[in-house]
Amino acid sequence: MDTNKIDYAKEKVGYYKVLGGLLLLTTLTFIQPHMFLEHYTFTVQIMIGATKAWIILMYYMHMKGETLIGWTVVFAVSLVVFFFTVVIPDVNHFQFKEESHITSQAHIEVDYGHHTASHEE
């Protein structure tokens, strides 16, 4: 007697529900900046993306019942957060701040043939 029967029709319905949820969240990703919470677009988009990533991890990558991988992810995320909290306060004290193309102000030169105009942003 086989006690390990899987109801594939039920599994299929579950995957379609997850797919529908992901499509709904993707639609929300495109609609949100134009319809609501315009001043919090970055935060809302990050939350939507994290939710979609979590759903994909749990259902499509079958991590729903895993425990060891969960603790590994928690450790990895904690490590990244720790290093960002150490580095971010030091950005304002960057030694080569004026020379860096990342932190310095943009300097645009436009060539008009015989004259060159310079513009600081």
C-alpha positions as CSV (number, residue, x, y, z in Angstrom):
1,M,0.0,0.0,0.0
2,D,1.4,3.4,-1.1
3,T,0.9,6.0,1.7
4,N,2.8,8.6,-0.2
5,K,0.1,9.7,-2.6
6,I,0.2,13.3,-3.9
7,D,-2.9,15.0,-5.1
8,Y,-1.4,16.7,-8.2
9,A,-4.7,18.5,-9.0
10,K,-4.6,20.2,-5.6
11,E,-0.9,21.0,-6.1
12,K,-1.6,22.5,-9.5
13,V,-4.4,24.8,-8.1
14,G,-1.9,26.0,-5.4
15,Y,0.7,26.9,-8.0
16,Y,-1.9,28.8,-10.0
17,K,-2.9,30.7,-6.9
18,V,0.7,31.6,-6.3
19,L,1.1,32.6,-10.0
20,G,-2.0,34.8,-9.8
21,G,-0.6,36.5,-6.7
22,L,2.7,37.2,-8.3
23,L,1.0,38.6,-11.4
24,L,-1.2,40.8,-9.2
25,L,1.9,42.1,-7.3
26,T,3.6,42.7,-10.7
27,T,0.6,44.7,-11.8
28,L,0.7,46.6,-8.5
29,T,4.4,47.4,-9.2
30,F,3.5,49.2,-12.4
31,I,0.4,50.9,-11.1
32,Q,1.6,52.1,-7.7
33,P,3.9,55.0,-8.7
34,H,1.0,56.7,-10.7
35,M,-2.0,55.9,-8.5
36,F,-1.2,56.0,-4.8
37,L,1.6,56.6,-2.2
38,E,3.6,58.6,-4.8
39,H,5.9,60.0,-2.1
40,Y,6.8,56.6,-0.8
41,T,7.5,54.9,-4.1
42,F,10.9,53.5,-3.2
43,T,9.7,52.0,0.1
44,V,6.6,50.5,-1.5
45,Q,8.5,49.1,-4.4
46,I,11.0,47.5,-2.1
47,M,8.3,45.9,0.0
48,I,6.5,44.6,-3.1
49,G,9.8,43.1,-4.5
50,A,10.6,41.5,-1.1
51,T,7.1,40.0,-0.9
52,K,7.5,38.6,-4.5
53,A,10.9,37.2,-3.7
54,W,9.6,35.6,-0.5
55,I,6.7,34.0,-2.4
56,I,9.0,32.6,-5.1
57,L,11.4,31.3,-2.4
58,M,8.7,29.6,-0.4
59,Y,6.6,28.0,-3.2
60,Y,8.6,27.7,-6.4
61,M,12.0,26.9,-4.7
62,H,10.2,24.7,-2.2
63,M,11.7,26.3,0.9
64,K,8.4,26.3,2.8
65,G,9.3,23.4,5.0
66,E,13.1,23.9,5.3
67,T,14.7,25.0,8.6
68,L,18.4,24.9,7.9
69,I,18.2,27.1,4.9
70,G,16.1,29.6,6.8
71,W,18.8,30.0,9.4
72,T,21.4,30.3,6.7
73,V,19.5,33.1,5.0
74,V,18.9,34.9,8.4
75,F,22.7,34.7,9.0
76,A,23.6,36.0,5.6
77,V,21.1,38.9,5.7
78,S,22.3,39.8,9.2
79,L,25.9,39.8,8.0
80,V,25.0,42.1,5.1
81,V,23.0,44.4,7.4
82,F,25.9,44.6,9.8
83,F,28.4,45.5,7.2
84,F,26.1,48.2,5.7
85,T,25.6,49.7,9.2
86,V,29.3,49.9,9.6
87,V,30.0,51.4,6.2
88,I,27.1,53.8,5.6
89,P,28.0,56.3,8.5
90,D,31.5,56.6,7.1
91,V,30.4,57.7,3.6
92,N,30.3,61.3,4.6
93,H,33.9,61.1,5.8
94,F,35.2,59.6,2.5
95,Q,38.8,60.7,2.0
96,F,38.6,61.3,-1.8
97,K,35.0,62.8,-1.7
98,E,35.8,65.6,-4.2
99,E,37.7,63.4,-6.6
100,S,35.2,60.5,-6.7
101,H,32.8,60.3,-9.6
102,I,30.2,58.9,-7.2
103,T,30.2,61.6,-4.5
104,S,31.3,64.7,-6.4
105,Q,28.9,67.1,-8.1
106,A,28.3,66.6,-11.8
107,H,30.3,68.8,-14.1
108,I,29.0,68.9,-17.7
109,E,30.9,70.5,-20.6
110,V,29.0,71.2,-23.8
111,D,31.0,71.8,-27.0
112,Y,29.3,74.4,-29.3
113,G,31.9,74.2,-32.0
114,H,34.1,77.2,-31.3
115,H,32.9,77.8,-27.7
116,T,32.8,75.5,-24.8
117,A,30.2,76.0,-22.1
118,S,30.5,74.6,-18.6
119,H,27.6,73.8,-16.3
120,E,27.7,72.7,-12.7
121,E,24.7,70.9,-11.3
